[in-house]
Amino acid sequence: MEETSVNNFSNDLEQLVKLLWGGPENLNEEIFLRWNQGFVFSEHEPSALLQLDGGPCSIIASVQAYLLKNLLFGSTDDVRQNWRNLSASDCESLLCTSLCDIMQQATDSDAYVIVIIDDIDSTNSIASANDISIFEKFHKLISSKKISGRENLKLDMTNHLKLFYSTYGCLLFLYSILFTKGLGRLKEEISDVDESLIDPVYGHGTQSLINLLITGKAVSYVWDNVKEVSELKLCGICERSQIGFLTILEHLRYCEVGWFLKNPQYPIWLVGSETHLTVLFSEDTSLVGDEGQEMKIRRVFGQYDSEGRGFITSEALIDVMKALDLFADPEYVKIMVNKLDPEQLGVITLNKFTEEFFPSQAKSKSVSFKMYHYNGLQRSSPNNQVCYSEAECTIMDVPELQIVSDYSPINMCLLTKWPTIEISWKNNAIPSLN
């Protein structure tokens, strides 16, 4: 373990501050103060982290997602069976492992950087400093350590866990990730380096920061792979990550979330509203299996289902057939249009399409599972108590026409992943995305 030279750290820190906040001259001090919190667990849900104010949801929700991943899919049988009744030491161990996971995926090497404050007690004097701003004082107090190897990372993170519980815990962890990633790699991956990673108006993390935290890549888009627009290469997600992402903005047609983020390695998703991030999760791993034939049919069909209602226009049939490598001679397609749309309504349902071209896949059964939702903000939680909301869910057989009766934001968001899902929240308490 070696300490970074003061000069190098100061130079890199100046560039990082500009990339993260837009530079000191553009900083809204009130937004910086909202990010001043450590990792704190709820009194009412042992493994749930609290978010004290609007702003740092990208960090807190991402750590929460990885914590749930380690709890539900990486713990002993005893811990998993009692996952809602954990001890403080269990939660501390899960938190440390989760912080290390996010650090490790941010780099291709075994070299890490931890940003620390040497004297934890000195943080108490930051708020009382009148000569300079809290922002400036914080950046004068921090330093960094370079660490080699995953075992050393885990050991050092454990030794410094008290720092991450402190007032500046979230910021210290965020800076550790960014320095571990490296300024050069960050600038390569971010589409517009003039746009700060933290929104200067609302204080929440941008999509580049969210993607960095859940995938290790600070790309700016959520679609699959790379798209070219006006000769510009716009980089999205190139492989399945451990944690996924869904957003109400897809329902509102502002973006398109690709297959990779909708189908992560574990059934855990960050869920984005316009200004906040929450977490959706399940213990059912079948929800994110490898893409089989049925999933591929649904995914391709969905790309041409402009309203998400289970049907496409007749004109789009030829494109769907080509995308699925079906014989798509124009004359044959005309015959298929007449067969699949005999009443000439101009639409073709997914059910009829699947029965015609993939009869072995047409008789899928309904799938039922339990889903949970986490929102770290007390003011957005029932009785101001941060607990996991619980729901019974069913993915129905594809109907001839999808009828939506629940227009809550969370349901609209889930429909972008499961177009035929039906959800029943415990005690009819529909959770908030904000």
N, C-alpha and C positions, 0 to 999 in steps of 0.2 A: 504494500500500500504506500503510495507516495502522494505528497501534497502538490497540487498544481502550482507552478510559479505565479507569484503575485501579478507580475506584468501581463503574462499570457491570460490569466483569469480575468483581469480587469478589462483587457481589450475584448475578449470574447463576451464578457458580461455586457459591455456597452452595446455590442451588436445584437446580443440576445434580447436585451431590453427593448431595442427598436423593433425586432421581429415580433416580440410577444405583445408589447403594449403600444407600439407605434412611436416609442421614444418618450423621454420624460416630458418633453414640451407638449405632447399630445395627451398626456395622462389625465384622466379624471380621478382625483384622489379618492373620491367616494367609491368608485368601482374597485380600486385597489384594496380599500378597507373591507369590502365585501368578500374578498378572497382571503382575508386574514382569519383563517380557522384551521384547526387541526382535525384529525380523524377521531370522531367521537361516536360512540355506539348509543343506540336508543335504549332507554330504560324499559321499554315495552316490547322490544324485539331484539334479543341479544346480539344477533348478527347483522342488524340493520344500522347503517351509518346515518348520522344526522347531517342535514345541510342547514346551516344557521341563517343564510340569507341568499338572495338570488345572485347568481354569478358563477360560482365554482362547480356547477353541476357536471361539467364535462369530466373533471377529475374525480369527484365523489361517486358519480354513477358508474364510471368505468372501473374504479377500484371495487365498488359494490358488486359489479358483474363478475369480476375475477374472483372475488371472495366467495360468491355463490357457486362459481364453477369448482373451486377447490373444496368447498363444503359438501356439495352434492355429488361430485364425481371424483374427488381425490382424497376423501377422508376414510377413516376406518368405519367398519359396519356399525359400531356402537354410536359413533358421532352422527353418521347419516340417519340412523333410526331415530335419533333425538335431536334433529338438526334445528328445531325451534326452541330448544332448551339447553343452550350451550353455556359452558363456564367462561369466565373472563379470560382464563389462560388459553382456552380453545380459540376464542375470538382473536386474541392477540397473535397467536400462531398463524391463523388464517390470514390476518391482515398482513403480516410480514411476508408470507409466501406470495400473496397477491401483488404486493408492491414489487417484489423481485420478478414476478412473471412479466409485469408490464415493462420493467427495465430491460429484461432479457430480450423481449421481442422487438425492442427499439433499435437493436444493434445486431450486426452479423458477426461480431467478434465477441471475445470474452473480456473485453475492456469496458469498465463502467466508471461513471463519475457520480459521486454523491455530494450534493451541495448541503452544507451544514452551517450552523452558528456555533462557534466553539464554546461560548459561555451562554448556556441556556437562560441563565438569570438575567443576562443583559437585554433579553427581549422585553422584560418588564419595563425597561426605561424607554423603549421606543415610543410608546404612546405619550409619554410625558415630555418628549423632546420638543422644545419650542423653537430652537434655532434653525432646524431644517425639517423638511417634511418627513412623515413616516416612511414614505416611499424611498427617499434618499437614505435615511438611517438604516432601513432594512438592507439595502444593497451595500452599505459600508460594512455591515456586520458579517455578511455571508462569506464563506470560503468553500473550497472544494477539495475532494480527495479522489485520486484515481485508484481503482481496484481491479485486480485481475482474477478471473475465475469465478464461477457461480457459487462455489462453496464460500469463498471469501466475501462475495456480495451478500449472501444470506447472513453470514456472521456479522458483517458490519452494519447491515440494516437492522438486525436484532439489537446490536449495541446502541444504535442511534434511534431506536423506536420512540424513546421519550421525546425526541425532537419532533417526530411526526404527529405526536399527540398534542404538541404545543400550539400556540396561536398561529404560528406560521408553517405548520406542518404541511398543508396542501401546497403552499408555494414552494417550500423546500423540495418536496417530491416532484412537483412540476419542473422546476429548474434542473433537478437531477436527471429527469427523462430527457430534457432538451439538450443538456450538455453531453449525455451519453449518446444520444442520436448524432450530435455533431452539427455545427452550423452549416457546414458545407453540404451535408446530406439533406438537411432541412430545406435549404434554398433550392436544391435540385428537385425535390419532390413537390414543394408548394407551387401552385400555378402562378400566383401573384404575390411576390414577396413584399409588395408595398401595402398589402392588406394585413393588418396585425392579427395574430392568432387569437387574441381576445377582443371581442367587439367593443369599440370605444364608446358606444352609446348605451348598449344594454348590459355589457359586462360578461356575456357568456362566451364560451369557446366556439371558434369557427369550425366548419366541417373538417378542415385540415387538422386541427388539434384533436377533434373527436376521432378521426380516422387513425391518427398517430397512436392514440391511447388504446384503441381496441384492435388495431391491425399491425401496428409498428411502422406503418407508412403514412407520411404526412401529405398524402394526395388530397386534392380538393373536391373530388366528386365521388358519388356513391354507386355509379353504374359499373358494370363489368368491363374490365380491360380498358383499352384506350380508344377514344373516339377522335376523329379528325373533323374539325369545324373551321372552314375558311383557312385551310392549311395549318391550323394550330392543332397540336396534339394535346388532348385533354385527358389526363390520366385518372382512371378510376381504380377499382379493386381488382387485383389479378389472381386471387386465390381465396379459398375459404379461410376465414380467421376463426379463432376460438370463440369470439363473441360477435354477435350479429348486430344489425341496425335496422330499425323500421322508423318511419316518420309520417306524421299527419300531412306533411308537405307533399307526399306522393299522392295521397287522396285528393289534395287540392290541385294536383297537376303541375306543381312547381318543379318536381324532379322525378327521376325514376331510379328506384333502388334496385340494384342488380341481384342476380341469383346468389352470388357469393355471400353478400351480407344478409340476405334473407335465409340462407341455409348455412349457418356457422357450424363449427365442429360440435358445439354444445347447445342445447335448447335454451339459450340466454340471449336476450336482445336489449340493447339500448333503444329506448323509444323517444323520439324527438317530437315536441310540439314546436310552436314558432319560437319559443324562448327558453325552453326547459328540457331537461333530460331525466327520464325515469328508467326503470328496468322491468322487463317482462321475463319470466322464467318458468320452467317446468322441469320435472324429474323424468319426463318421457323422452328418451333419446330417439325414438322413432320419428319424432317431428323434424329431425334434421339429418336423416339418412342420406347416403349418396344418391345422386339423381338417377332414379330408375326411369323406365319408359313412361310410366304414368306422369311422373313429375315433369319430364321433358315435354310431354304433350301439353300439359297445363301451362308450363312456362312459355312455350312458343305461342300457344293460342292466346294467352294473356297479353302478349306483346301487341296483338291486334284487336284486343277487346278494350276499346277506348273508354268504356264506362264501367268496366269491371263487373258486368252483369251476367257473364256466362254465355255471351254470343258475340259473333263478329258479323260484319257486313258481308254480303255475298261476293262483293268485289275483292275482299281481302283473302278469299279462299285460296287463290292461286299462290299468294305469298306464303301463307301458312303451310301449304303442301310442299312448296320448295324448301322452306326452312326445316321441314321434317324429312327431307330427302324422299318424298313421295313422287310418283310419276305425275308430272304437271303439264302435259301437253294441253294447249289452250282448248282444243275441241273436247278433250276428256274432262277438263275442268268445267266446261259448260254443262256437260251431262251430269256431273256431280252436283253442280249448283241446282239444277232442276230437281234432282233426286232429294237433296238435303233441304231444299226450300220449295216444296211443291206448291205452296200457296202464294209464292212469289211475294213474300213480305220483305225481302231484301236482307234477311238475317239468317244465320246458321248457328245453332246452339252447340255448345261443347259436347253435350250428351250425344246428339245425333252424329256429330263429326267423329267422336270416339267409337261409337257403335259401328260406323261404316268402315273406317280405316284401321281401327285397332280393337276388334271385337273382344279379344281376350282381356283388354283393360277396361272395358265398358262397365262391368258389373262390380265396381269397387264398393266396399262396405263402409258404412259410417265409422268414424274413429272418435272415441271419447277419451278425454284426458283432463287432468287438473292443471290449472295455470295460476301463477301468482304474479302480483304486481307490487313494485316498490317505488315509493316517492319519498325522498329524504327530507322534504320541507314539512315542518310541523303544521304550518298554517294550511297546507293542502291535504292534511290527513284528518280522518274522523277523530273528533275530540282532541285535536292537536297531538295525537299520539302516533308516532311513526311505527307502523306495523305492516306486514305483508297482507295485501288484499288477496282473497282467494276466490277462484271461479271454477265452475264445471263447464267444460267446453266440448262441443261436438262438431266435427267436420262432416257435413252431411253429404250424401250422394248428390251429384249434380242435378238440380232440377231443370225443367225446361226453361224456366225464367226465374232468375234470382230476385226475390223480394226482400228488401231491407226494411226492418221495422225499428231497429235500434240505431239512432243517429248520434250517439255519444261519440266524442272525439276518439276515445280509445278503441271503440268498435270499428269506426271508420279506418283507423290505422291498421287494425288486425286484418281487416278485409283485404288490404293490399298484399298480405302474405297468404291468407286462407280465404278465398272468395266466398266459400259456403259455410263459414264458421258461425256457430250459434253459441252465445256466451250467457251464463247465468252466474252473476256475482253473488257471493254469500251475503245474506241479509239485504239483497238488492242495493248494496252500497257500491255504486259505480265509481271507480277511482279516477282521480284527476290527473291529466297529463301536465298540468301547470303547477 
